[in-house]
Amino acid sequence: MKTTKVHIDREECTGCAQCREACPEVFEEGPDDNLSRIVKKYRTDDEGAQGDVPDDLADCARDAADGCPVEIITLD
Protein backbone atom coordinates (compact mmCIF):
# COMPACT_ATOMS: atom_id res chain seq x y z
CA MET A 1 0.00 0.00 0.00
CA LYS A 2 1.31 3.43 -0.92
CA THR A 3 1.40 6.01 1.85
CA THR A 4 1.96 9.72 2.32
CA LYS A 5 4.08 11.03 5.20
CA VAL A 6 2.37 13.64 7.38
CA HIS A 7 4.08 15.80 10.00
CA ILE A 8 2.58 18.21 12.57
CA ASP A 9 4.78 20.71 14.40
CA ARG A 10 2.87 20.15 17.63
CA GLU A 11 4.88 22.78 19.54
CA GLU A 12 3.44 25.44 17.22
CA CYS A 13 -0.12 24.03 17.19
CA THR A 14 -2.76 26.42 18.53
CA GLY A 15 -5.40 23.72 19.05
CA CYS A 16 -7.87 25.46 16.75
CA ALA A 17 -9.26 22.10 15.49
CA GLN A 18 -9.32 23.11 11.80
CA CYS A 19 -7.41 19.97 10.78
CA ARG A 20 -9.60 17.72 12.91
CA GLU A 21 -12.73 19.17 11.33
CA ALA A 22 -11.30 18.88 7.81
CA CYS A 23 -9.92 15.36 8.18
CA PRO A 24 -11.00 13.47 11.32
CA GLU A 25 -9.80 10.21 9.77
CA VAL A 26 -6.20 11.42 10.20
CA PHE A 27 -6.20 14.06 12.96
CA GLU A 28 -7.45 14.00 16.54
CA GLU A 29 -7.17 16.06 19.71
CA GLY A 30 -4.47 15.03 22.16
CA PRO A 31 -6.15 14.28 25.52
CA ASP A 32 -3.33 15.74 27.61
CA ASP A 33 -2.70 19.01 25.78
CA ASN A 34 -5.71 19.60 23.47
CA LEU A 35 -3.33 19.96 20.51
CA SER A 36 -3.82 18.12 17.24
CA ARG A 37 -2.04 14.88 16.56
CA ILE A 38 -2.20 12.03 14.08
CA VAL A 39 -4.58 9.22 15.01
CA LYS A 40 -2.91 6.15 16.50
CA LYS A 41 -3.68 3.99 13.46
CA TYR A 42 -1.33 6.06 11.26
CA ARG A 43 1.20 7.35 13.84
CA THR A 44 4.89 6.59 13.44
CA ASP A 45 6.04 8.21 16.69
CA ASP A 46 4.83 8.31 20.29
CA GLU A 47 3.54 11.89 20.38
CA GLY A 48 1.54 11.81 17.16
CA ALA A 49 3.61 14.38 15.31
CA GLN A 50 4.47 12.03 12.44
CA GLY A 51 2.56 9.43 10.51
CA ASP A 52 2.06 7.52 7.31
CA VAL A 53 -1.44 7.78 5.88
CA PRO A 54 -2.79 5.70 3.01
CA ASP A 55 -2.84 7.54 -0.28
CA ASP A 56 -6.64 7.49 -0.35
CA LEU A 57 -6.54 9.87 2.66
CA ALA A 58 -3.78 12.09 1.25
CA ASP A 59 -6.24 14.61 -0.24
CA CYS A 60 -8.08 14.83 3.06
CA ALA A 61 -4.80 15.40 4.94
CA ARG A 62 -3.73 17.97 2.33
CA ASP A 63 -7.01 19.86 2.78
CA ALA A 64 -6.34 19.92 6.52
CA ALA A 65 -2.81 21.21 5.94
CA ASP A 66 -4.07 23.89 3.55
CA GLY A 67 -6.65 25.02 6.11
CA CYS A 68 -4.23 25.21 9.04
CA PRO A 69 -4.03 28.89 10.04
CA VAL A 70 -0.50 28.51 11.45
CA GLU A 71 0.73 26.29 8.58
CA ILE A 72 2.30 23.58 10.75
CA ILE A 73 1.17 20.48 8.83
CA THR A 74 3.37 19.19 6.02
CA LEU A 75 2.99 16.24 3.64
CA ASP A 76 5.73 14.38 1.77
Secondary structure by P-SEA (a helix, b strand, c coil): cbbbbbbbcccccccccccccccccccccccccccccccccccccccccbbbbcccaaaaaaaaaaaccccccccc
